[in-house]
Amino acid sequence: MWRHRVERQNPASSRHSGPGRRNRRRGLAPLRHRGFRYLLSGQLASNIGDACYAVALPWYVLAESGGTLLLGTTLVAYGLPRTALMAFGGLASDRWRPWTVMMVSDIVRTVAAAALAVAALLGPARAEFLVPVAVVLGAGEGLFLPGSFVIAPKLLPDTELQAGNALSYSGTQLSLLIGPALGSVVVPWLGVGAAFAVDAVTFALSALSLAGIRSASTPAVPRRHTVAGKPTLRRLLLGEPTLLVVLAITLAGSLGSGGLSEVAVPALAHGPLHTGAGGYGALLAALGAGALLGTVVAARLSRPRRPAVLCSAACLMQALMIGLAPYLGGAVTAGLALFGYGLCNALANIIMITALQRWAPPNLLGRVMGLLLLAGFGIFPISAAFGALLVDRLGPAPFFPVAGAILVAAVLGSMTQRRWRDLGRVPSHGRDGASET
């Protein structure tokens, strides 16, 4: 009441505190919490190091006559344990504190990346050393990722959770811009060993930030979901259509996105659009810029009354954008469509993740997120193969509406389920604006 009396006595102050300013405050509110600041800074550093590693690895293998076979083997050695251990990483985050699991993973990866840096300084790439290091790095990533979705609800109050997820997502997008640029400077000037050393240092910084989180105060988040009896992942899968619907949407979106980014977009740039490598890079930049703007929109958005419905609408718009992209008349309009696709994709992801964090039983959140990550990453090879086959037979353009149609079918099917439509539903009196008043 005191705040309201002050506002009535100072009309000028009220005028300056308009919706735009409130939205900006809402988007940056999670940064008030020391633990979340540690998390965000550590993950930004780690993701930049990962992107730098992604530039250095092919150069290290190919420049030293390792050949594409060794490069492919190394990538498989990284990808398989990463995917396989995501479910266990979720279980570990539920059994122990997520920041502990993440910190151990970072420490192990620091040692592995440092060893790789030393090996790169001493000689050419050798399979007997490179493949085991890739296995360790991939396994560490698989253990780490589920905890990164579990930790935010433990660090932030419920009203700031969506903004916190958006800030984390925007950090990932920024790292995808900064990391490759850093790698493109470090590798030619200082060598691949220095780039791997940068990756090791960023893992160490991430581990230190997680150690700081252990001493930071963590606001309690109320339990949002209860299941009769003792909740288990099996009970959720058998008795909660919501989780199955989310899995279906995740699989449908991932089935299109892998083939899209790895096959269809470069084939479209090389073939029908004739833009060359520069145009392909511009299309990817448009996609990334759209995703970054989507995180800004999500961060400044008040808690939606029906998040699942808003998420479904964003997915449908995303499908429309991607389906039209190759048929709009040129590279510029295709880039605009990819920009819209990235925006809607980021917005839908943040809303869905936040709704699930509020919905899932706290003791199962890691396993739920691990299962979703397993679905998304596990279908990637199938998506890439599906995209390659379709593009080879029909050309790149038809793949875009096919990918959009798969997502539309999954979303429209989910909208027939009332439990999905009501996921995270907030009564009118429980919205952010009302609760603040």
LINFEN-V509030 format. One record per run of one state. SS is the DSSP state (hx for helix, st for strand, lp for the rest). FROM is the first residue (numbers start at 1). LEN is the number of residues. Records with the same first field share a line. If there is no record, write none. Layout:
BEGIN
SS = FROM-LEN  FROM-LEN
END
This chain:
BEGIN
lp = 1-1  10-1  17-2  33-1  64-3  85-1  96-2  123-4  156-2  191-1  216-17  240-1  271-5  301-6  328-3  360-2  379-1  395-2  415-3  422-6  431-1  437-1
hx = 2-8  11-6  19-14  34-30  67-18  86-10  98-25  127-29  158-33  192-24  233-7  241-30  276-25  307-21  331-29  362-17  380-15  397-18  418-4  428-3  432-5
END
